[in-house]
Amino acid sequence: MAGDALSLAVGPYERQVLIPEFARRQLQNQIGQQVSLHTIEYLEGNPAHGRLTPRLIGFVNEAERQFFEMFCSVDGVGVRKALRAMVRPVAEVAGAIEQQDTKQLSGLPGIGPATAERIVAKLRRKVPKFALLVASDLPVEADVETDLVRETFDVLRQLGHSEADARRLLDGALGRKKKYKDVEALLHAVYEQNLEAQPGQ
């Protein structure tokens, strides 16, 4: 693995796969191990000059791949700029878009204030489910269904928690790397870990 690319052995072949920085951090401890990647293939180059090179971009899970494609669709972004910009976990970038935090977005490599405004304008209503993804450095098998997380988030909001507080509580419960069968089980874990964090109350 070097820079923004990794070499993946597929049978007798070796393929170079481009990866954003947040995915590189997830995969850096799995060198030499078997991994599954969700990929996008695109053609790089200028067709007017007759030279197009097929490239693969890899992600650890399908949700991250979907978010990247959506991010690339914003005017002025594109694949190469998105690859350079995605240094933070998807949930963090999606949260900044949802909260219209153009200052945080313009701090991403290659994303200036004008591009940040365009990202917010185009994607703000499309990113809530991505903002609730389990932290990207957790193993994929520990992920909980996005719908379950979203539903539990909505319940916490109805119970009077702020968006930030509800996310913090969910992150704490999901960080235990357990699987939860329903909203009730996830809520129980949320409040159980909250009580443990506040002994004597």
Secondary structure, DSSP 4 states (H G I P E B T S, - for coil): -BTTEEEEEETTEEEEEE--HHHHHHHGGGTTS----EEEEEEEEEGGGTEEEEEEEEESSHHHHHHHHHHHTSTTTHHHHHHHH--S-HHHHHHHHHTT-HHHHHTSTT--HHHHHHHHHHHGGG-HHHHTSPPTTS-GGG---HHHHHHHHHHHHHTT--HHHHHHHHHHHHTT----SSHHHHHHHHHHHHHHHSTT-
